[in-house]
Amino acid sequence: MVEREIQRQIEPWIKRDEILILNGPRQVGKTTLMKVYEKELREQGSPTLFLNLENPNDLLLAEDYQRFLKTVRISQKKTYVFLDEIQLHSRPSNFLKWMYDEHRSNIKVFASGSANLDIKAKLQDSLAGRKKTFDITPFYFSEFLTAKGFKKNTNPITDEQRASLLLEEFLLYGGLPKIVLEEDYSIKQDLLEEYVSTYISKDIRHLIAENNVQTFNHLLIFLSKITGNLKNNERICKELEMNRLTLKRYLDLLEKTFIVDFLHPYFTHEITRIKKAQKVYFFDTGVRNSLLSNFSPLQGRNDAGSLFENVIYYRLTERYGKQHVFYLRTKSENEIDFVCQSKTGTILGYEAKYSSYRTPTITHGISTFLQKIPFEKVIVINRNLSEAAGKVHFVDFCRFSTSNGMEEQTS
């Protein structure tokens, strides 16, 4: 078991009444996390019940409220109930609401939901104020390093060549736990291919009309190719021969099922921000590479920088929250990869550079933005250099990935 960083956020909520929902794509470790918490609570003497709703018997039990209560055996001690794949319940929102409203003094619920629109639709409204949701992602690079045997809370790699090889493996094969723990690269590729054909099909393609599956597949590949770049809806419609409404529906499906994220530009006016073009990021670089059938070494590839940027994007959203991460681009095409607003209100810029540096090199674009935007600092995340040059701080990727906070690491 690799300790997940999200556990620090979950811990304060374990003994509270709110229903805890773990959301995310398949195979990112939601079930493993729930089993860890069940084991810990059971060892502390608390009664527990774990139901996997993909098991027909467990699903039948969860559907029968009275039989469920008899199984839980309500007593003075709070029982911790774990419901895996809650979206398979016929009325998950009603079921969870009933447990919270009628039995929260005796029952605490953990529930997991896979990347499925059903759970979005079924758990929207009636659980307001009754639940706390956590999004579970593939491993971050720091968790990847833990899985590879490096100690936490230290700068784990002093050998630059070793760091480079590990980073390349992470960018090529991604952070799905099962893939990370597999040492054979050919098996990694087979497992990722199986993930694409099975899980993406299971969770998304059943929502697509049969005669449009090929178009949907082409859209997935198209988005894979423009990872880290701007999405032009008119161009997509023209190249894939799609109408705008179909494209909008498919993009919504991909976003709501956690497969892709769309990053908005930084503006001071919210409406303008929504109208402008968005950048595309995939939830896992290994899945993205599998869609393109490309696991060739990064040296010489023209998408190495995009893969690097993709990984940094998800790290920043974990630290700042998706609603506080943007990109910045001018009409003259000067760009800052990411603009983030911290909890204290300060604005920080982040540049992703899949490069090695001997000395800090500040681009004209960064200099221009520093004159126009009140950045507290601009952080250039790169492969090897950690050094400050005025307001521009160069931070090597390992330090960036394993530090406890953005401001702490660049001070």
N, C-alpha and C positions, 0 to 999 in steps of 0.2 A: 504494500500500500504506500503510494507516494502522497505525502501530506499536501493538500491543496491550499493555495493561498485564500480561496474563497471561504475556507473554514473559519478564518479569523472574523469574517463578517457574519457568519452564521451563528457562531458560539453565543453571542449575547441574546439570541432569540430562542434558544432551545428550551429554556424553562418558562418562557412567556406563553400566553394563551393562544396567540395568533397561529393560524395554519401556515406551515412553511412549505412553499412550493418550489421545487427545483426544476427549472425549465432548461431546455437545450436540445441540440441535435442528438441523435442516437450515438451510443458508444463513446460519450465523453466522460463517463464516470458517475452519472447520477445514482445508479443503483449501488455502486460501490460505496459512495458517500453515505447513503442511507443505511447500509449494512454496518458501516463503521459506527454511526451514531447509535444504531440499535444495540450493537455489542457493548458499547460504552455504558449506555443506560441500564442494560440488563446486568452488567457487572456491578453497577451502583445499587442494585436491588430494586430497580423499577420494573414493573410488568411491561412487556412489549408484545406487539403482534405485527408480523410482516406479511403483507399480501401482495403477490405479483398478479396483477389483473390480466396478464396474458395467459395465466393458468385458469382454465374454465372453472375449476372448483373454487378458486379464490374469488373470481369475478361473481359467481353465483352467491357466495357468502356476502360480498359487499353490496349486492343488489337487494338482499333481504335484511331490512333494518333490524327486525326483532332477533333474528338468528345471529346477526352481527353483534348485537348487544350481549347476548348470552355468551358468545365466544369471548368477547372482551372481558366479561365478568367484572363489571364495575365495582370498585371497592374504594376504601379511603385513600389508597395510593393512586396517583395519576397513572393511567396506562398510556404508553406511547405507541401510536398506531402508524405504521409505514405502509403507504399505498403506492406501489410501483405501477407506472403507466396509467395514471388516473383518467386520462382522456378516453379509455376504453369503457368506463362506466357509462351506463345509459343516461344518467342524470348526475354527473359529478358535482355540479354546482349545488344542487339541492342536497345531495348527500353530505358534502362538506359543511354547508350552511347549517344543516340539522345537527351535526356533531358539535359545531361551534356554539350554536345558540342554546342547545339543550344540555350539552354534556361537557362544556369546556373546562369545568372544574375537575372533571374525572378523566377526560380524554384529550391528549395532545396529538395533532395530526401532522405527519410529514407526507408529502405527496410529490411524485415526480411526473413530468409530462414530456414526452418526446416532441420533436419538431413537427407539430401537427396542427393544422388550423383549427381542428376540433376543440382543442383545449383553449385556444384564444377565444373562440366564440362562446364556449360553455362556461368559462370562468370570468367573464368580463365584469358584470355589474353587481350581482347579488352578494359577492364576497368582499365588497369594498369595506375597508376597515377591519376585516376579519382575517386577512392573509398578508404574508410577506413573501415576495417572490425573489428568488435568486437565479440568475442566468449562469449555467455551468458551461464552460468552454473547453475546447481541447487544452492540453498542457501549454502553459507559457514556457518561455525558454528556461526560466529559473526552475520550474518543475521538471522540465526535460533534463536539466543537469542533475537534479536530485535523483531522477530515475536512472541516470547513468553513473550514480555513485558519488557525486560531489556533495560536500557538506553545505548546509544552508548558512545564510548570514555571513558568508565570507566571500572574498573575491576568489572564485573557485578555480580559475585557470591562469597560470602564469606563463604557460607555454603558448605563444601566439599561434604556432602552427596547429597545435591541438585544438585551440579555440576556433580556428578557422574551419577545421574539419567537422567539428560538432555543429557549428553554425550552418555549414552547408548541408549536413544531414537533416537538420531541423527545417531548413527552407525547402528541401526537396521532398521530404516525407511527412512533414507536418507534426502535429502534436496529439493526434488521437492516441490514448494510452496504449491500446493493444498494438498499434503500429510502432510506437516508441520502444516498447519492451521487446519487440522482435528484432533480433540481431541480423538475420539474413535479409539482405537488400532485395533479393528477388522475391522472397516471401512477402516483404513489405509491399512491394508493387502489386502482388496478387491480392493481398488483403484489401488494399485501397481500391483496386478494380472491383472486388466483390462488394465493398461498401457502396461504391457509386451505383452499381447495377442493382443492388438489393435495397439499401436503405433509402437512397434518394428516390428510387422507384416506389418503394413502399409508402413513403411519407408524402410524396408530392405528385408523382405521375398519375396516381389514381384519381387526382382532382382535375386532371386534364382530359378533355374530350378525346376519345380514341383516335379520331382523324387528325388531331393536332399534336400528337406525341412527338412526331419528327421535328416539327417547328419548335417545340419546347426544348428538345435536345439541342437543336442548333443554337437556340438562345443561350443555353448553359455554356456551350463551347465559345460562343461569341463573347460572353461576359468574362469567361476565363482568360481570353486573349487580351482583354483591356483592363485586367486587374491593376489597380493603382492609377488608372487614367480616367478621363472624363467620359461619361456616358452620354451619347447623342441619340435621343430617341428617334428622331427623324431618320438618321442614318440606319439605325437598327431596323426600323420598319421597311425601309427601302431594300436593304440587303437581304432580309429574311422574308420579305413579302408578307408582312404582318400588318394588320390594322392597329390603330393606336389603342383602342379599347382592349384588344387581346393582349398587346404588349403590356399595358398598365396592369392587367389582371395577373399576368405571369410574373412581372416584377414584384408585385405585392405578395404573391405566393412565395417567391424565393426569399423575400425579406422577412416575412412573418414566420417562415419555417427555419430561420436562422442560417440559411445557406449563404446568403450575401448580405452585405451592408452597403448602404448608399450614404456617402458623406457630403454634407451640405457646405457651401462656401461661407466664409465669414463676412457678415454684413451687420450693420447696426440696426437695420430694419428687418423684422421677422418675415414680412410678406415677400420682400425682395429675395431673401435667403431661400425661401421655398421654391420660388420660380426659377432660380438659376440652376445650371447644370451640376450634376452630382458625380462624385468619384466612386469607383466600384472596388469593393474588397470581399474576398472569400473567407468563410469562417475557418478554413484550414488549407494551408498551402499544399499539403499532400493530396487532398481531394482535388484541388484545382489542377495540380500537375497530372493527376490520373485522368481527369477529363480531357486533357490535351495529349495524353499518352507520351509525356515528356519527362523523363527522369535523368536526362543527360547531365553531366557535371556543369556547374554554374559558370566555370571559366569559358568565356566565349559566347555565352547565352545573352540575348538582348533583354531578357526579363528578370535578371538577377536582382536589379535594383527595385523592381516592382514587388518581387517576393519579399525582399527585405522591408520595404515600406509597408506591405500588408501585415507583417508580423508586428511592426511597431504600432500601427494603427490600433490593433486589438489590445496591445499593452496600455496604450494611452486611454482607451475607453474604459478599461478596468480601473485605472487610477482616477480619472476625472469624471466618468459617466459619459455616455454617448451624447447626451444633450449639451455637453460642454466642449466637444471636439469638432473642429471645422478645418477647412483648407482655405488658403488665401491666394488669389491669382488676379493680376491686373490685366487690363486690355492689351498691354504690351507684353503679356505672358511672363512677367516676373512672378515667381511663386514661392510661397512657404508651404511645405507639405502639410503641416498641421498647426493650428492655432488652438490653444487650450486655455480655459479660464479656471483658475484654481478656486478653492473654497473661500479664500481670502479676497477674491475679486481681481487678483493680478492676472495679467495676460502673458502667456509664454508661447514662443514659437518653437517648433521642432522641425528639423530637417533630417531626412533619412538618407544617408550616403553609404552605399555599399562599396566603400573605398578605404584604403589605408593611407594615413597621413604621416609625414615626418614632422611637419610644423602646422600650426593652425592656418588655414587658408579661407579667408572670408570673401564670399562671392559678392559681385556687384548687387545682385538681387537682395541679399541679406542687408547690405549697407543701406540700400534704398528704403527697405521696409523699416529699419531702425529709425530712420528720420521721420517716417509717416505714422507709425503705429506705436503706441506706448507699451512696447514689450518690456517686461522686467528683465528678460534675457531671452536669447535665442540659443537653443541647444542643438548641436549638430551630432547626431548619433552615427558613429562610424565603426570601423572594425578594430581599431587599435589605439587611438589617441585619446587621452583624457588631459585636457589642458584648457585654461581660460585665456581669452583674448578680449578684455573689456567685457562688454555685454554678451559676447558670443562665447559659449562654453562647448568645447568638444568633449564628448563622453563616449568611451568605447562600449560596444554593445553588451558585453558581459556585465560591466558595472551598471549600465542602464537597466538590465534585466533583473539583477539580483539585489538592487538597492530597495530600501523601504519607501522611498518617496522621491518624486522628481526634484523638489527643491533641495532636499537633503543631499542628493548625490552630486549636485552641481555647485554646492556652496564652496 
